[in-house]
Amino acid sequence: MEALVATLILTTGLLTMAELVRVATATNIVAKNGTLATILAEQKMEQLRALAWEFDAAGVPVSDAGLQASPASLQQNTPGFVEHVDGGGQIVGRAAQPPPAAVYTRRWSIEPMPSSTGPAVLIQVLVTNVRNRGRADQGAVSRLPGEARLVTLKMRKPR
């Protein structure tokens, strides 16, 4: 009888530990994907912030200065404002549809903003796993688990 109780206690403990290992592994995978998405978003944000954004004397953006205002939001893949990236961070496509090698989709938008201190642009970057985002792409949710979204405001330095 004692051996049966001891076996039952040992089995219960081992099953509990196995479940904890499964949960820890799943949590680590989600954290790894979120971290990689954040790194990819930071890389693109730094590239965009390094580009020139110039204005004429009336405060109108000069379109050939480097940064271009985006025609659409982050809710869709817009050629010229989307990159598809593999699991190692290499760009594998820039079309609206992701290629088979794509793991992440990186979208960005650039929006001119009126400002009391001078012209500015709002830069947003969204990195998501290649998947159907459902209602998130209709604006119901700003970011899903495992995704990264960065927003910054770039202003022209006063002279």
TIVO-2410 file (N, C-alpha, C; in nm, 3 decimals):
# residues 159
REC num residu      c1      c2      c3 atome chaine
REC   1      M   0.082  -0.119   0.000     N      A
REC   1      M   0.000   0.000   0.000    CA      A
REC   1      M   0.087   0.127   0.000     C      A
REC   2      E   0.192   0.127   0.082     N      A
REC   2      E   0.281   0.243   0.088    CA      A
REC   2      E   0.350   0.266  -0.046     C      A
REC   3      A   0.388   0.158  -0.113     N      A
REC   3      A   0.453   0.170  -0.243    CA      A
REC   3      A   0.357   0.230  -0.346     C      A
REC   4      L   0.229   0.195  -0.338     N      A
REC   4      L   0.129   0.248  -0.429    CA      A
REC   4      L   0.109   0.398  -0.408     C      A
REC   5      V   0.102   0.441  -0.282     N      A
REC   5      V   0.087   0.584  -0.250    CA      A
REC   5      V   0.211   0.661  -0.293     C      A
REC   6      A   0.328   0.605  -0.268     N      A
REC   6      A   0.452   0.670  -0.307    CA      A
REC   6      A   0.460   0.684  -0.460     C      A
REC   7      T   0.419   0.578  -0.532     N      A
REC   7      T   0.418   0.583  -0.678    CA      A
REC   7      T   0.320   0.688  -0.728     C      A
REC   8      L   0.204   0.698  -0.665     N      A
REC   8      L   0.104   0.798  -0.702    CA      A
REC   8      L   0.156   0.939  -0.680     C      A
REC   9      I   0.221   0.962  -0.568     N      A
REC   9      I   0.278   1.095  -0.540    CA      A
REC   9      I   0.389   1.128  -0.638     C      A
REC  10      L   0.475   1.032  -0.667     N      A
REC  10      L   0.584   1.054  -0.762    CA      A
REC  10      L   0.530   1.082  -0.903     C      A
REC  11      T   0.430   1.006  -0.944     N      A
REC  11      T   0.371   1.026  -1.077    CA      A
REC  11      T   0.306   1.164  -1.088     C      A
REC  12      T   0.235   1.204  -0.984     N      A
REC  12      T   0.171   1.336  -0.984    CA      A
REC  12      T   0.277   1.446  -0.994     C      A
REC  13      G   0.384   1.432  -0.919     N      A
REC  13      G   0.492   1.530  -0.924    CA      A
REC  13      G   0.557   1.537  -1.061     C      A
REC  14      L   0.582   1.421  -1.122     N      A
REC  14      L   0.645   1.419  -1.254    CA      A
REC  14      L   0.553   1.480  -1.360     C      A
REC  15      L   0.423   1.452  -1.354     N      A
REC  15      L   0.329   1.510  -1.450    CA      A
REC  15      L   0.321   1.662  -1.434     C      A
REC  16      T   0.324   1.707  -1.310     N      A
REC  16      T   0.322   1.851  -1.285    CA      A
REC  16      T   0.447   1.917  -1.340     C      A
REC  17      M   0.562   1.856  -1.319     N      A
REC  17      M   0.687   1.910  -1.370    CA      A
REC  17      M   0.687   1.912  -1.523     C      A
REC  18      A   0.633   1.807  -1.585     N      A
REC  18      A   0.627   1.802  -1.732    CA      A
REC  18      A   0.540   1.916  -1.785     C      A
REC  19      E   0.430   1.944  -1.719     N      A
REC  19      E   0.343   2.054  -1.760    CA      A
REC  19      E   0.414   2.188  -1.743     C      A
REC  20      L   0.488   2.204  -1.635     N      A
REC  20      L   0.563   2.328  -1.613    CA      A
REC  20      L   0.670   2.347  -1.721     C      A
REC  21      V   0.737   2.242  -1.761     N      A
REC  21      V   0.837   2.251  -1.867    CA      A
REC  21      V   0.770   2.290  -1.999     C      A
REC  22      R   0.653   2.233  -2.028     N      A
REC  22      R   0.580   2.267  -2.150    CA      A
REC  22      R   0.540   2.415  -2.152     C      A
REC  23      V   0.486   2.463  -2.040     N      A
REC  23      V   0.445   2.603  -2.030    CA      A
REC  23      V   0.567   2.695  -2.041     C      A
REC  24      A   0.676   2.660  -1.975     N      A
REC  24      A   0.797   2.743  -1.981    CA      A
REC  24      A   0.853   2.748  -2.123     C      A
REC  25      T   0.851   2.636  -2.193     N      A
REC  25      T   0.899   2.633  -2.331    CA      A
REC  25      T   0.813   2.721  -2.422     C      A
REC  26      A   0.681   2.709  -2.409     N      A
REC  26      A   0.591   2.791  -2.490    CA      A
REC  26      A   0.610   2.940  -2.460     C      A
REC  27      T   0.626   2.975  -2.333     N      A
REC  27      T   0.647   3.114  -2.295    CA      A
REC  27      T   0.779   3.168  -2.351     C      A
REC  28      N   0.883   3.085  -2.347     N      A
REC  28      N   1.012   3.127  -2.403    CA      A
REC  28      N   1.004   3.149  -2.554     C      A
REC  29      I   0.927   3.068  -2.625     N      A
REC  29      I   0.912   3.086  -2.770    CA      A
REC  29      I   0.840   3.217  -2.800     C      A
REC  30      V   0.733   3.246  -2.724     N      A
REC  30      V   0.660   3.372  -2.743    CA      A
REC  30      V   0.752   3.491  -2.714     C      A
REC  31      A   0.831   3.482  -2.607     N      A
REC  31      A   0.923   3.590  -2.572    CA      A
REC  31      A   1.030   3.609  -2.679     C      A
REC  32      K   1.082   3.499  -2.732     N      A
REC  32      K   1.183   3.508  -2.838    CA      A
REC  32      K   1.125   3.575  -2.962     C      A
REC  33      N   1.005   3.536  -3.001     N      A
REC  33      N   0.941   3.596  -3.119    CA      A
REC  33      N   0.914   3.745  -3.097     C      A
REC  34      G   0.868   3.781  -2.978     N      A
REC  34      G   0.843   3.922  -2.947    CA      A
REC  34      G   0.971   4.004  -2.947     C      A
REC  35      T   1.078   3.945  -2.896     N      A
REC  35      T   1.207   4.015  -2.893    CA      A
REC  35      T   1.259   4.036  -3.035     C      A
REC  36      L   1.250   3.934  -3.119     N      A
REC  36      L   1.297   3.948  -3.257    CA      A
REC  36      L   1.213   4.051  -3.332     C      A
REC  37      A   1.081   4.050  -3.309     N      A
REC  37      A   0.995   4.150  -3.373    CA      A
REC  37      A   1.034   4.291  -3.329     C      A
REC  38      T   1.065   4.308  -3.203     N      A
REC  38      T   1.107   4.440  -3.152    CA      A
REC  38      T   1.239   4.483  -3.214     C      A
REC  39      I   1.333   4.391  -3.227     N      A
REC  39      I   1.462   4.424  -3.289    CA      A
REC  39      I   1.442   4.466  -3.434     C      A
REC  40      L   1.358   4.393  -3.507     N      A
REC  40      L   1.331   4.427  -3.647    CA      A
REC  40      L   1.263   4.564  -3.658     C      A
REC  41      A   1.172   4.595  -3.565     N      A
REC  41      A   1.106   4.726  -3.565    CA      A
REC  41      A   1.206   4.837  -3.534     C      A
REC  42      E   1.295   4.814  -3.437     N      A
REC  42      E   1.396   4.914  -3.401    CA      A
REC  42      E   1.491   4.940  -3.518     C      A
REC  43      Q   1.530   4.834  -3.589     N      A
REC  43      Q   1.618   4.853  -3.704    CA      A
REC  43      Q   1.554   4.942  -3.809     C      A
REC  44      K   1.428   4.915  -3.841     N      A
REC  44      K   1.360   4.995  -3.943    CA      A
REC  44      K   1.340   5.137  -3.895     C      A
REC  45      M   1.306   5.154  -3.769     N      A
REC  45      M   1.285   5.289  -3.714    CA      A
REC  45      M   1.414   5.370  -3.725     C      A
REC  46      E   1.527   5.310  -3.693     N      A
REC  46      E   1.655   5.381  -3.703    CA      A
REC  46      E   1.687   5.417  -3.849     C      A
REC  47      Q   1.656   5.326  -3.943     N      A
REC  47      Q   1.677   5.358  -4.085    CA      A
REC  47      Q   1.593   5.478  -4.126     C      A
REC  48      L   1.466   5.479  -4.085     N      A
REC  48      L   1.377   5.587  -4.123    CA      A
REC  48      L   1.415   5.719  -4.057     C      A
REC  49      R   1.456   5.714  -3.931     N      A
REC  49      R   1.495   5.836  -3.861    CA      A
REC  49      R   1.622   5.897  -3.920     C      A
REC  50      A   1.705   5.814  -3.984     N      A
REC  50      A   1.829   5.864  -4.042    CA      A
REC  50      A   1.806   5.933  -4.176     C      A
REC  51      L   1.690   5.911  -4.238     N      A
REC  51      L   1.662   5.975  -4.368    CA      A
REC  51      L   1.626   6.122  -4.348     C      A
REC  52      A   1.654   6.200  -4.450     N      A
REC  52      A   1.625   6.344  -4.445    CA      A
REC  52      A   1.475   6.367  -4.463     C      A
REC  53      W   1.425   6.467  -4.394     N      A
REC  53      W   1.287   6.513  -4.412    CA      A
REC  53      W   1.296   6.663  -4.417     C      A
REC  54      E   1.278   6.717  -4.537     N      A
REC  54      E   1.297   6.861  -4.555    CA      A
REC  54      E   1.165   6.928  -4.591     C      A
REC  55      F   1.156   7.055  -4.558     N      A
REC  55      F   1.037   7.135  -4.585    CA      A
REC  55      F   1.079   7.261  -4.660     C      A
REC  56      D   0.987   7.308  -4.744     N      A
REC  56      D   1.015   7.435  -4.809    CA      A
REC  56      D   0.982   7.549  -4.714     C      A
REC  57      A   0.995   7.672  -4.759     N      A
REC  57      A   0.974   7.789  -4.672    CA      A
REC  57      A   0.832   7.796  -4.618     C      A
REC  58      A   0.735   7.740  -4.689     N      A
REC  58      A   0.596   7.743  -4.644    CA      A
REC  58      A   0.563   7.627  -4.551     C      A
REC  59      G   0.661   7.539  -4.522     N      A
REC  59      G   0.636   7.425  -4.434    CA      A
REC  59      G   0.579   7.304  -4.505     C      A
REC  60      V   0.585   7.302  -4.639     N      A
REC  60      V   0.536   7.189  -4.717    CA      A
REC  60      V   0.651   7.090  -4.736     C      A
REC  61      P   0.625   6.958  -4.712     N      A
REC  61      P   0.733   6.859  -4.727    CA      A
REC  61      P   0.787   6.855  -4.869     C      A
REC  62      V   0.919   6.841  -4.880     N      A
REC  62      V   0.985   6.824  -5.009    CA      A
REC  62      V   0.990   6.673  -5.033     C      A
REC  63      S   0.922   6.625  -5.135     N      A
REC  63      S   0.901   6.481  -5.152    CA      A
REC  63      S   1.027   6.403  -5.187     C      A
REC  64      D   1.129   6.465  -5.246     N      A
REC  64      D   1.247   6.390  -5.285    CA      A
REC  64      D   1.359   6.398  -5.182     C      A
REC  65      A   1.329   6.435  -5.060     N      A
REC  65      A   1.432   6.455  -4.959    CA      A
REC  65      A   1.477   6.327  -4.892     C      A
REC  66      G   1.407   6.216  -4.907     N      A
REC  66      G   1.445   6.091  -4.842    CA      A
REC  66      G   1.323   6.021  -4.786     C      A
REC  67      L   1.262   6.078  -4.685     N      A
REC  67      L   1.139   6.024  -4.631    CA      A
REC  67      L   1.022   6.060  -4.722     C      A
REC  68      Q   0.937   5.966  -4.747     N      A
REC  68      Q   0.819   5.989  -4.829    CA      A
REC  68      Q   0.694   5.964  -4.744     C      A
REC  69      A   0.596   6.049  -4.753     N      A
REC  69      A   0.471   6.027  -4.683    CA      A
REC  69      A   0.405   5.901  -4.737     C      A
REC  70      S   0.354   5.818  -4.647     N      A
REC  70      S   0.293   5.693  -4.691    CA      A
REC  70      S   0.148   5.715  -4.732     C      A
REC  71      P   0.104   5.646  -4.837     N      A
REC  71      P  -0.033   5.663  -4.884    CA      A
REC  71      P  -0.136   5.588  -4.802     C      A
REC  72      A  -0.093   5.494  -4.718     N      A
REC  72      A  -0.187   5.412  -4.643    CA      A
REC  72      A  -0.139   5.394  -4.499     C      A
REC  73      S  -0.222   5.332  -4.419     N      A
REC  73      S  -0.190   5.310  -4.278    CA      A
REC  73      S  -0.114   5.179  -4.262     C      A
REC  74      L  -0.095   5.141  -4.136     N      A
REC  74      L  -0.028   5.015  -4.104    CA      A
REC  74      L  -0.121   4.894  -4.117     C      A
REC  75      Q  -0.244   4.914  -4.158     N      A
REC  75      Q  -0.342   4.807  -4.161    CA      A
REC  75      Q  -0.334   4.721  -4.287     C      A
REC  76      Q  -0.247   4.758  -4.382     N      A
REC  76      Q  -0.234   4.678  -4.504    CA      A
REC  76      Q  -0.091   4.685  -4.555     C      A
REC  77      N  -0.055   4.585  -4.636     N      A
REC  77      N   0.077   4.584  -4.699    CA      A
REC  77      N   0.074   4.676  -4.820     C      A
REC  78      T   0.150   4.784  -4.814     N      A
REC  78      T   0.158   4.880  -4.923    CA      A
REC  78      T   0.299   4.874  -4.981     C      A
REC  79      P   0.314   4.834  -5.110     N      A
REC  79      P   0.447   4.832  -5.169    CA      A
REC  79      P   0.517   4.967  -5.151     C      A
REC  80      G   0.644   4.959  -5.112     N      A
REC  80      G   0.720   5.079  -5.081    CA      A
REC  80      G   0.720   5.109  -4.932     C      A
REC  81      F   0.627   5.048  -4.859     N      A
REC  81      F   0.615   5.069  -4.714    CA      A
REC  81      F   0.597   4.936  -4.642     C      A
REC  82      V   0.649   4.829  -4.701     N      A
REC  82      V   0.641   4.696  -4.640    CA      A
REC  82      V   0.765   4.616  -4.680     C      A
REC  83      E   0.811   4.535  -4.588     N      A
REC  83      E   0.919   4.439  -4.614    CA      A
REC  83      E   0.881   4.308  -4.548     C      A
REC  84      H   0.912   4.199  -4.614     N      A
REC  84      H   0.892   4.066  -4.557    CA      A
REC  84      H   1.029   4.012  -4.520     C      A
REC  85      V   1.041   3.961  -4.400     N      A
REC  85      V   1.170   3.925  -4.342    CA      A
REC  85      V   1.167   3.779  -4.300     C      A
REC  86      D   1.279   3.708  -4.319     N      A
REC  86      D   1.286   3.569  -4.273    CA      A
REC  86      D   1.322   3.564  -4.125     C      A
REC  87      G   1.334   3.444  -4.071     N      A
REC  87      G   1.362   3.426  -3.929    CA      A
REC  87      G   1.497   3.478  -3.884     C      A
REC  88      G   1.589   3.498  -3.978     N      A
REC  88      G   1.721   3.550  -3.946    CA      A
REC  88      G   1.733   3.700  -3.963     C      A
REC  89      G   1.624   3.767  -4.001     N      A
REC  89      G   1.625   3.911  -4.015    CA      A
REC  89      G   1.660   3.961  -4.153     C      A
REC  90      Q   1.672   3.871  -4.252     N      A
REC  90      Q   1.704   3.910  -4.389    CA      A
REC  90      Q   1.577   3.942  -4.466     C      A
REC  91      I   1.578   4.048  -4.544     N      A
REC  91      I   1.462   4.086  -4.625    CA      A
REC  91      I   1.449   3.987  -4.740     C      A
REC  92      V   1.329   3.928  -4.754     N      A
REC  92      V   1.305   3.829  -4.859    CA      A
REC  92      V   1.201   3.877  -4.960     C      A
REC  93      G   1.140   3.994  -4.938     N      A
REC  93      G   1.042   4.046  -5.032    CA      A
REC  93      G   0.991   4.182  -4.991     C      A
REC  94      R   0.940   4.256  -5.091     N      A
REC  94      R   0.886   4.389  -5.065    CA      A
REC  94      R   0.750   4.409  -5.131     C      A
REC  95      A   0.690   4.302  -5.180     N      A
REC  95      A   0.559   4.311  -5.247    CA      A
REC  95      A   0.448   4.304  -5.142     C      A
REC  96      A   0.325   4.324  -5.187     N      A
REC  96      A   0.211   4.319  -5.095    CA      A
REC  96      A   0.193   4.179  -5.037     C      A
REC  97      Q   0.216   4.076  -5.117     N      A
REC  97      Q   0.202   3.938  -5.069    CA      A
REC  97      Q   0.337   3.885  -5.021     C      A
REC  98      P   0.341   3.824  -4.902     N      A
REC  98      P   0.469   3.771  -4.852    CA      A
REC  98      P   0.511   3.646  -4.928     C      A
REC  99      P   0.641   3.632  -4.956     N      A
REC  99      P   0.690   3.509  -5.019    CA      A
REC  99      P   0.691   3.395  -4.918     C      A
REC 100      P   0.705   3.270  -4.965     N      A
REC 100      P   0.703   3.155  -4.873    CA      A
REC 100      P   0.810   3.160  -4.764     C      A
REC 101      A   0.924   3.222  -4.791     N      A
REC 101      A   1.034   3.227  -4.693    CA      A
REC 101      A   1.010   3.329  -4.582     C      A
REC 102      A   0.909   3.413  -4.595     N      A
REC 102      A   0.886   3.520  -4.498    CA      A
REC 102      A   0.832   3.464  -4.366     C      A
REC 103      V   0.886   3.517  -4.257     N      A
REC 103      V   0.838   3.484  -4.122    CA      A
REC 103      V   0.770   3.606  -4.061     C      A
REC 104      Y   0.824   3.724  -4.090     N      A
REC 104      Y   0.770   3.849  -4.035    CA      A
REC 104      Y   0.735   3.945  -4.149     C      A
REC 105      T   0.635   4.029  -4.124     N      A
REC 105      T   0.601   4.139  -4.213    CA      A
REC 105      T   0.629   4.267  -4.136     C      A
REC 106      R   0.704   4.357  -4.199     N      A
REC 106      R   0.740   4.484  -4.137    CA      A
REC 106      R   0.677   4.595  -4.220     C      A
REC 107      R   0.583   4.668  -4.159     N      A
REC 107      R   0.514   4.779  -4.226    CA      A
REC 107      R   0.553   4.909  -4.157     C      A
REC 108      W   0.552   5.018  -4.234     N      A
REC 108      W   0.576   5.148  -4.172    CA      A
REC 108      W   0.490   5.253  -4.239     C      A
REC 109      S   0.463   5.357  -4.164     N      A
REC 109      S   0.389   5.471  -4.220    CA      A
REC 109      S   0.458   5.599  -4.177     C      A
REC 110      I   0.451   5.698  -4.265     N      A
REC 110      I   0.511   5.829  -4.240    CA      A
REC 110      I   0.404   5.932  -4.270     C      A
REC 111      E   0.371   6.009  -4.169     N      A
REC 111      E   0.260   6.104  -4.182    CA      A
REC 111      E   0.304   6.244  -4.142     C      A
REC 112      P   0.296   6.341  -4.233     N      A
REC 112      P   0.328   6.479  -4.196    CA      A
REC 112      P   0.231   6.528  -4.089     C      A
REC 113      M   0.283   6.599  -3.990     N      A
REC 113      M   0.202   6.648  -3.879    CA      A
REC 113      M   0.220   6.799  -3.865     C      A
REC 114      P   0.112   6.871  -3.845     N      A
REC 114      P   0.128   7.013  -3.814    CA      A
REC 114      P   0.181   7.027  -3.671     C      A
REC 115      S   0.263   7.125  -3.650     N      A
REC 115      S   0.322   7.144  -3.518    CA      A
REC 115      S   0.336   7.293  -3.490     C      A
REC 116      S   0.320   7.328  -3.364     N      A
REC 116      S   0.333   7.469  -3.328    CA      A
REC 116      S   0.479   7.514  -3.328     C      A
REC 117      T   0.572   7.418  -3.315     N      A
REC 117      T   0.714   7.454  -3.311    CA      A
REC 117      T   0.784   7.432  -3.444     C      A
REC 118      G   0.711   7.387  -3.547     N      A
REC 118      G   0.771   7.364  -3.678    CA      A
REC 118      G   0.720   7.234  -3.737     C      A
REC 119      P   0.751   7.209  -3.863     N      A
REC 119      P   0.705   7.087  -3.929    CA      A
REC 119      P   0.759   6.961  -3.863     C      A
REC 120      A   0.677   6.856  -3.867     N      A
REC 120      A   0.716   6.729  -3.807    CA      A
REC 120      A   0.653   6.614  -3.885     C      A
REC 121      V   0.707   6.495  -3.867     N      A
REC 121      V   0.648   6.374  -3.925    CA      A
REC 121      V   0.631   6.270  -3.816     C      A
REC 122      L   0.521   6.197  -3.824     N      A
REC 122      L   0.494   6.085  -3.734    CA      A
REC 122      L   0.537   5.959  -3.806     C      A
REC 123      I   0.629   5.884  -3.746     N      A
REC 123      I   0.680   5.761  -3.805    CA      A
REC 123      I   0.633   5.645  -3.718     C      A
REC 124      Q   0.569   5.546  -3.782     N      A
REC 124      Q   0.523   5.426  -3.711    CA      A
REC 124      Q   0.578   5.303  -3.782     C      A
REC 125      V   0.618   5.203  -3.704     N      A
REC 125      V   0.666   5.075  -3.758    CA      A
REC 125      V   0.593   4.964  -3.685     C      A
REC 126      L   0.539   4.869  -3.762     N      A
REC 126      L   0.471   4.752  -3.707    CA      A
REC 126      L   0.537   4.628  -3.763     C      A
REC 127      V   0.578   4.537  -3.675     N      A
REC 127      V   0.633   4.408  -3.718    CA      A
REC 127      V   0.542   4.300  -3.662     C      A
REC 128      T   0.495   4.214  -3.751     N      A
REC 128      T   0.404   4.107  -3.714    CA      A
REC 128      T   0.446   3.977  -3.780     C      A
REC 129      N   0.407   3.865  -3.721     N      A
REC 129      N   0.428   3.737  -3.787    CA      A
REC 129      N   0.344   3.733  -3.913     C      A
REC 130      V   0.391   3.661  -4.014     N      A
REC 130      V   0.315   3.648  -4.138    CA      A
REC 130      V   0.195   3.559  -4.106     C      A
REC 131      R   0.079   3.622  -4.098     N      A
REC 131      R  -0.046   3.550  -4.069    CA      A
REC 131      R  -0.163   3.645  -4.093     C      A
REC 132      N  -0.280   3.591  -4.093     N      A
REC 132      N  -0.400   3.672  -4.103    CA      A
REC 132      N  -0.422   3.735  -3.965     C      A
REC 133      R  -0.420   3.866  -3.957     N      A
REC 133      R  -0.433   3.936  -3.830    CA      A
REC 133      R  -0.579   3.961  -3.792     C      A
REC 134      G  -0.672   3.920  -3.878     N      A
REC 134      G  -0.814   3.932  -3.846    CA      A
REC 134      G  -0.857   4.076  -3.821     C      A
REC 135      R  -0.926   4.098  -3.711     N      A
REC 135      R  -0.980   4.230  -3.679    CA      A
REC 135      R  -0.871   4.332  -3.649     C      A
REC 136      A  -0.749   4.287  -3.620     N      A
REC 136      A  -0.641   4.381  -3.591    CA      A
REC 136      A  -0.611   4.468  -3.713     C      A
REC 137      D  -0.629   4.413  -3.833     N      A
REC 137      D  -0.604   4.492  -3.954    CA      A
REC 137      D  -0.722   4.582  -3.991     C      A
REC 138      Q  -0.832   4.568  -3.920     N      A
REC 138      Q  -0.942   4.663  -3.939    CA      A
REC 138      Q  -0.939   4.771  -3.832     C      A
REC 139      G  -0.835   4.772  -3.750     N      A
REC 139      G  -0.818   4.877  -3.651    CA      A
REC 139      G  -0.875   4.844  -3.514     C      A
REC 140      A  -0.923   4.721  -3.493     N      A
REC 140      A  -0.982   4.686  -3.364    CA      A
REC 140      A  -0.876   4.675  -3.254     C      A
REC 141      V  -0.756   4.632  -3.291     N      A
REC 141      V  -0.648   4.615  -3.194    CA      A
REC 141      V  -0.522   4.678  -3.251     C      A
REC 142      S  -0.445   4.744  -3.171     N      A
REC 142      S  -0.325   4.807  -3.222    CA      A
REC 142      S  -0.209   4.708  -3.237     C      A
REC 143      R  -0.205   4.606  -3.151     N      A
REC 143      R  -0.091   4.514  -3.154    CA      A
REC 143      R  -0.135   4.381  -3.094     C      A
REC 144      L  -0.095   4.271  -3.156     N      A
REC 144      L  -0.126   4.138  -3.105    CA      A
REC 144      L  -0.003   4.082  -3.033     C      A
REC 145      P  -0.020   3.977  -2.952     N      A
REC 145      P   0.097   3.916  -2.886    CA      A
REC 145      P   0.201   3.872  -2.989     C      A
REC 146      G   0.328   3.895  -2.957     N      A
REC 146      G   0.437   3.858  -3.045    CA      A
REC 146      G   0.466   3.961  -3.152     C      A
REC 147      E   0.396   4.074  -3.149     N      A
REC 147      E   0.420   4.180  -3.246    CA      A
REC 147      E   0.489   4.297  -3.177     C      A
REC 148      A   0.546   4.384  -3.259     N      A
REC 148      A   0.611   4.504  -3.205    CA      A
REC 148      A   0.561   4.624  -3.285     C      A
REC 149      R   0.532   4.732  -3.213     N      A
REC 149      R   0.490   4.857  -3.278    CA      A
REC 149      R   0.564   4.971  -3.212     C      A
REC 150      L   0.636   5.048  -3.293     N      A
REC 150      L   0.709   5.164  -3.244    CA      A
REC 150      L   0.656   5.289  -3.311     C      A
REC 151      V   0.651   5.397  -3.236     N      A
REC 151      V   0.602   5.525  -3.287    CA      A
REC 151      V   0.699   5.634  -3.241     C      A
REC 152      T   0.732   5.726  -3.331     N      A
REC 152      T   0.816   5.839  -3.295    CA      A
REC 152      T   0.773   5.962  -3.375     C      A
REC 153      L   0.809   6.075  -3.325     N      A
REC 153      L   0.782   6.201  -3.393    CA      A
REC 153      L   0.916   6.264  -3.427     C      A
REC 154      K   0.938   6.292  -3.555     N      A
REC 154      K   1.063   6.353  -3.599    CA      A
REC 154      K   1.032   6.497  -3.638     C      A
REC 155      M   1.102   6.590  -3.575     N      A
REC 155      M   1.079   6.732  -3.602    CA      A
REC 155      M   1.202   6.793  -3.666     C      A
REC 156      R   1.178   6.896  -3.745     N      A
REC 156      R   1.290   6.968  -3.803    CA      A
REC 156      R   1.349   7.055  -3.693     C      A
REC 157      K   1.478   7.055  -3.685     N      A
REC 157      K   1.545   7.136  -3.583    CA      A
REC 157      K   1.523   7.283  -3.612     C      A
REC 158      P   1.495   7.361  -3.509     N      A
REC 158      P   1.479   7.506  -3.532    CA      A
REC 158      P   1.612   7.569  -3.574     C      A
REC 159      R   1.602   7.669  -3.658     N      A
REC 159      R   1.725   7.736  -3.705    CA      A
REC 159      R   1.757   7.856  -3.624     C      A
***
